[in-house]
Amino acid sequence: MLDTGSTTFMILCTSLVMLMTPGLAFFYGGLAGKRNILGVMMQTFVSLGITTIMWVTIGYSLCFSGGEGGIIGNLDFAFLNGVGFDTMYAGAGNKYPNFIFIAYQMMFAIITPALITGAFVNRVTFKAYLFFLVVWQLFVYYPFVHMIWGGGILQEWGVLDFAGGVVVHATAGFAALASVFYVGKRRDRQSPPNSIPLVAIGTGLLWFGWYGFNAGSELDVNNITTLAFLNTDVAASFAAITWLIIEWSREGKPKFVGLLTGAVAGLATITPAAGFVPLWAAMLIGILAGALCYLAVQLKNKWGWDDALDVWGVHGMGGVFGTILLGVFASSSINGQSGLLEGDGAFFFKEVVAVLISATYAFIFTYLMLTIINFITPVKVKMKDEDDGLDASLHGERAYDDGAL
């Protein structure tokens, strides 16, 4: 029997996660230089179209059909073959149609590669990015979804990832770092955010959508759902204030962008653990997220890695830290799994190994993939196009009418 409450909840969560992709576009668009606002926003928005096409044709099937204990699924559900509008999702006790589970997971697939775009702002051609968007999902995102959420080898081994610390953030963050190494540094690295209010709007939409991202990942409405919801907000808040305090003490002034970035770091870090740890652990995870991700960004700057919008430091390392902290703080009284603090060192080891595998594979494959794409179409933009900005040179558009400013 269809449960209208659970069905409505999953529709709402799916809508919230969809909203995160425009939110990410606003976040990145505000952080980018004024000549590259539309370029980075378009890279984000185009995933809504291309990833949806891929998901309903082959993506869902490769992630969630066949391949039990393996690395990738099969094509049994290609073009959603055999999945009718009245087919119920079995994983939640047949409470809602499978179509909404398909749509919910599709929203994760849409935003994950879009996260990477902030790293290589104004350095990658749009045509090369389209190849990147397709190939990266096929060979990085889909396998890790299957291995951890679709009955694959890591799930059978006992690896847990509540909402995407490994599947989303670690893979995207380390793919971003690989892309930075491949395309090199920007010619003009002194490009401040063009619109901090736009960054704030993007952060607000991301934070709002993240409730669907994390609470919805319980795939049901119960006590764990409400815990994941509260843990998400608490970790984000603690991380935002931690980042603000550290930056204020170091630079002498409280920075709005720092507060906003800290919140996103907290959201990314709590993601794998949201439904497995108690509330007090979410507070500690938030504090550690603000401090450790801030440190990662500072190290990135010191080492000269030109990750323009700190995708690696915030999302990549947030996913890594969150997965490891899940291995530390998981409580059997919450969701049946003990962590290191409760004496389960084996589970902690599995979480560490899983996140190391995902980060390493995503980095290596992404670098090799960009090398191959470059034989098909140039990956890096021409020097003049970079100087002029990608909005005008590649897209023939400008974010603002200069005459009205």
Buried (B, 14 or more C-beta within 10 A) or exposed (E): EEBEEBBEBBBBBBBBBBBBBBBBBBBBBBBBBBBBBBBBBBBBBBBBEBBBEBBBEBBBBBBBBBBEEBEBBEEBBBEBEEBEEEBBBEEBEBBBBBBBBBBBBBBBBBBBBBBBBBBBBBBBBBBBBBBBBBBBBBBBBBBBBBBBBBBBBBBEEEBBBBBBBBBBBBBBBBBBBBBBBBBEEBEEEEBEBBBBEBBBBBBBBBBEBBBBBBBBBBBBBEEBBEBBBBBBBBBBBBBBBBBBBBBBEEEEEEBBBBBBBBBBBBBBBBBBBBBBBBEEBBBBBBBBBBBBBBEBBBEBEEEEBBBBBBBBBBBBBBBBBBBBBBBBBBBEEBBEBBBBBBEBEEBBEBBBBBBBBBBEBBBEBBBEBBEEBBEEEEBBBEEEBBEBBBBBBBEEEBBEEEEEE
